[in-house]
Amino acid sequence: MLKNEGFAAFYKGLSAGLLRQATYTTARLGSFKILTAKAIEANDGKPLPLYQKALCGLTAGAIGATVGSPADLALIRMQADATLPAAQRRNYTNAFHALYRITADEGVLALWKGAGPTVVRAMALNMGMLASYDQSVEFFRDSVGLGEAATVLGASSVSGFFAAACSLPFDYVKTQIQKMQPDADGKYPYTGSVDCAVKTFKAGGPFKFYTGFPVYCVRIAPHVMMTWIFLNQVQKLQKSYGL
């Protein structure tokens, strides 16, 4: 990529990536905090069991993915453009141009193309990320006796791994659906996410869904870790100002 396209190729789709984080991440983290606060209140202030944390994570993931699906679609298409023949490239210049073109060419509802697998993928990622983080914090802090910084670092590392492991199969299907192109007869290779999953399984077995796991883990885990570390600092800052 560096040789053929230059350093800027590594940041292809950056505007869509930033827009996705501004919508998807804020919606899922905010809704998770609200949901867990309500659940703890209903539990008389006691810590939540793992299954309740997982349910809160699943719900927060679905909310965030629904909000962030248009930006996610723009990101996938912008990144996949270079892999297509020149005649099939969409040549979006930025995220807002992509959203405008998708709306103009395919209709408003096309912004949520692949939203089904996107929501499922987000639910799986958030269940792995959010539930494992809270559970790991309790373990490292209460059972192991680590300090605050070590607890956050350790828990965020565990969270990053489980987020990647839980979400990659769904991410694989979601990406195939979002970047597919019709053939000469106007027929798409997959009729939906279930059809894509079945054909993928028949072609390569269950491990086909984990194609590129090391790269995916390197992509997801640091992002998850940084999210928790920065969020922890933001919460400390809020408390210091009495917010």
C-alpha positions, 0 to 999 in steps of 0.5 A: 500500500505504501509503495503503490498508493502512498502514506495517505492510503492508510487513512482512506475513509478517515472522515467516515471513520471519525463520523462513525465513532462520533455516532456509534461509539458515543451512543453505545457507551452512553446508553450502556452507562444509562442501562447499567445505572438503571439495572444497579438501581433496580438491584438495590445498589448491588453489583450486577451479575455477568449475564445482566452486564451482557444484556446491557452490552447487547442492548447498548450495541444495538442502539449504537449500531442503529445510529452509526450504521450510515457512517459505517456503510460509508467507511466500508465502501470508501475502504473497499473502493481501491480493491474494485476495478476502475469502472466499478469504483464509487470515488467518494471524496469524504463521508458526507459525499458518500452519504449524499451519493448513497441517498441520491442514487439508492434512496434514504433507506440504503443508508442502513444497507447491511444494518442487520448484520451491523447491529448483530456484530455490534451486539456481539462486540459490545457484549464481549467488550463491556461485560468483560471490562466490568467483570475484569475490573471487579476481579483485578481490583477486588480479588487481585488487589491491583491499583487503579491504573493497573486495573484499568490497563488489565481490564481494558486488555481483556476487554479488547481481546473478547471484543475482537473474538466475539465480533469477528464472525459477524464483522466478516459477514457484515463487510461482505454484505456492505461491499458486494456489487451486482454482476452483469445481470444485476444479481448480488452474490448474497441475498442477505446475511444468513445466505452469506453466512451459509455460503461462507461456512460451506466454502471454508468451514467455521474458521473462515469467519476468523480470517484475518483474526490477528490483524482484526485483533490488532485493529480492535484491541488497541481501540478498545483499550484506549476507549476505556483508558480515556473514558476513565480519565473523563469520568475522573474529570467529571467527578472532580468538577462534581458532574 
